Each structure stands twice: as structure tokens, then as C-alpha cells.
Amino acid sequence: MKSSPWWKEATIYQIYPRSFFDSNGDGEGDLKGITSKLEYVQELGVDAIWLSPFYTSPNKDGGYDVADPRDVDPRFGDLADAKKLIDVAHSLGMKVLVDVVPNHFSDQHVWFQQALKAGRGSAERARFHFYDANDDGTPPNNWISLFGGPSWTQVEDGQYYLHLFDSSQPDLNWENPEVASDYEVTLRFWLELGVDGFRIDVAHGLVKENLLTNHPDPQGISDALRLDVSMDPEIRYALLPTVPYFDRQGVHEIYRKWRKLFDSYQDREIMAVAEAWVHPPVNATRYVRPDELHQVFNFDLLDAPFKADFLYEVVTRSIELMDSVGALPTWALSNHDSPRVASRIGEVQARALALFVLALPGSCYVFAGQELGLPDGEIPDSSRQDPIYFRTKGAQKGRDGARVPLPWSGEAAPFGFTSGKPWLPLTDKWKELTVEKQSVDPKSTLNLYRTALKLRADHLISQGSITWLESPHHGMKSESLLAVRRGNVSIYMNLSESPVEVELSGKLLIMSAGTVDARDGKMTIPAISTIWVHH
Ligand code: NOJ
């Protein structure tokens, strides 16, 4: 069954265009490459794809530095290729979301070039955040960019401009009505081309306050906001609510207007998901109030340990919070900004957790390659591309590991991804992980995802929320077992290194590892695995 509206419990497959499939041998994935693999994506059983940026860009930050938000970068193809991709996806029954990046432009955008020329006090500079230096020549405040180094860069006449990310990504000034109306043109442009919605980058960052105020620990908050930087959770979660530049109330006004725009495309069920990691977590619910956006990303599982207590809290809280505004949660185990889940918690654990999460109410985001159980790539420093690596002078390796191209076929790297030299190296160790190998192996991670997504559609979509089950041996949130019931399905995740026997009968639908011993009303769940049982 499909959920209604389509996005409510959709599984959405994130494609990082540069890493998906290269159709022209230049070593980088492109739109034609994606289109040629859409049947693969459809066979996986997802409802929609989300494309990370493919717009005109100098590509200093993997395309999140947009020089023209209404055109395609030649490295990815052209607008006709984008249209074709959308049409083919639709003909295969899949929706298409594109990424929009309204917090900043690239410094190569015509507006920023004009601002540099026009000088202080000009209307051109008022589209960004330009300020004079302090009397001693230092920047207007002490904030540290999320990619390391100061958040301010000085231009020739001595003014500074704000960039929460790379210096090539000047933040836009959303107090300026010109910015808002230009962005509306961008949204309409892609809607007219046929997309079904948007993933909104840094959705919580558009409105700035306190621009002339220092923070007591600017480096701390910058690190805390980065999922690729490991940090004591207590320190991280104490710092996060103090971030001064995200989640200001003014952003909601913007999304109310966007919602009206989306709804004006009647019958199209346009949706938008906010990338907004906000603290305390209850603040996330504001983005999905009925007159705002449709979904907000849930970041909790991206750095969650494979621990029952932690997962129990995250799942319970996420469902309850979203329920308070009549929304459903979203779930993601990996994305292009965080270490891949198989590297972070282990391959077997990642399979168990995926099977658990795919049973939950709400929408699931799957990052391309996650369905293959890919670990992070092994990247020599000489091949690194992430601005984080350069801005921190190599102290932080950055996010390239999660962005290594997909292995499609063959026995050696680059495994059919390109006929040229891949932009990030693939390792020969991925020989058993190719789509070709996994497609014919019934026990592969790829087939686990395929089967789970089919069963999810058949038995779980639209079946309401979960009920936690108390296990006779282990209690509701024991160290070793998490169990829930949803509709007619019981889902058990054994997190321990030993098999666990539970009183349980019914039809075993799927398991993430090993074999399940079932007799006399009991089932033995293999170590580190999840099972679904139908009653
Ligand atoms: C979040 C995106 O996911 C990330 O890749 C990007 O670097 C920043 N926003 C800045 O746009």
C-alpha cells in the first residue's frame, strides 16, 4: 500500500549525483547516469528520490555552493537532462525531490559579484550580510564557520561578509524582500519543470539575529553541529541549544509563505522537508505545523550508538514529538554529511537497525549505497575534496568518505561507476558489494532492503503507530532487546552478541541475519539481528 498523501510514509532514496553513475566517462556521476539507473532504484521499492544539488556551481562544497539555482551545471548535464530524469522517474511511479539551498549562494553567483563591485552601503550588498570591521580591524563577531576558520571574510574595501559555511558561500540576507522573491522564482522554476517537492538545505538558518554578538565557545558550537566530528554527547547536547545563528522564529514566516506557494499547485501534493537540526528537539515540531512544511529531518539516528536504551528514547521521543503537531517522524541512518552507518556501528548492526527502522511509522530516507551496506570509502589525503579538510588544515578529514561513488559491477574498482578515473577512489575491497553481486545473492544487504521495502508496503504502511512490547525475559528496554508491535506485525531487534529466545509465534516475514529457530510458541532471534513476525 502507498501512503496518502504520498510523502507521509514514503521511503525516499537520496542520490548524490556526483557519486551515482557516470554516463560520459569524465569520472563524475551525472543526470543521464542517474536516469539510466532509475529502474534499479524503482526495483528497490522506494517511493521517491531526492537529488542533492546539480545546479551551476564552482563545486567548492559539493554543489551546495550554488552559482545559478535555476540551471544545471555542465558537469551534470543540462536542463533537458533534468526534465528527462523527472519524466522517467514519474513514468516508473517515483516522485522527485530536489535540494534547494536558500541560506547562501556561491560567491560566483551574479549577485555576489555585483555586491563586491557596488561597494559598502549599496543595494547589492544588502542582499548579503556585509558589515564594517571592528575598530581594531577584527570581524564583526567571533563566530567560527561550520567548516572551520572564521565565519567572516574581508573584502578589498575592508568590509566583512558572513558565511556560516565556506568563504565561497556568502549567507543571504532574508530580511531583504528581493531575496525572498527571487527564491520564489526558483521554487516555481523547478515546480514547473515537474518536481514534486524540495529538501531545504539549512532550513533553520535563513533568519539571522545577534549578528554583532560574540559566543563564549564559538569553536565548541561549530564542532557540536558537525556529525562527522565525534564529541562527548553530554558536551554536544549542552552546547547545541546555545547556537545563536540557527532556529530564529522568523524562519517560520518564510515557510508559511512557501507552503501557500506549494498548495497553490493543487492536486500535485507538493511536499518539502526541512534540514533543520534544532535544539531542544521539540523545536523541530514547529517546522511541520499544519501551515508550514511537511517533514523535518530527524538527525537522532545519524549519530546514535547501537544501544537499546538510546534507541528506545529516540524512537519514543521522535514519534511523540511529531504526534503533538499531527505529523509523523522521519528516519535516516546515513547521509552525505555523516559517516556511513555500516562504518559507524558495524555491518551486521546496520542491517539490524535498518530493518527495525523500516518498520516504524513515518518516512524513511535511504542514502544511496546504504542499501548495499557500503562502508565509508578509504581516501588518501591527496584525494580529499571537502572544504572542511582544507579549512581545518587537515585536522578534520571531512565528509568525503560517505561520498565515494557506488560500485555497480565487475571485479575491480571503479566497478562500472565510470569508464574514466573516479573523482574519489573506490577500493578493490568492495568486490563483493557491487549491485551485480548483491542482486543475485538472496542474503545480500541489497535483497534485505528490497524485501523489507516490499513487506513494509504490504503490511506496515498506514498501520498507525507502534506499541512497545514487554519481553518476559528482558523488560521493555533491556540492554539486549527492543520489541514493538505495529498492525499485525511484531518487530524484535536483538542487540546482544548472543541469540535470545522469546515467546512468539506467527509467520516469520524477514530477518536481518542468521536463521531463526521457531518451535513450541518460541522463537530464537540470532545475535545482532531484527525479525518481523506476522500474526
Ligand atoms: C547541509 C548540506 O547537507 C551540506 O552538505 C552542506 O555542506 C551544508 N548544508 C551547506 O550547504
Residues whose N, C-alpha, C, O or C-beta is under 5 A from the ligand:
A	BS01	NOJ	D61 Y64 F165 D201 V202 D337
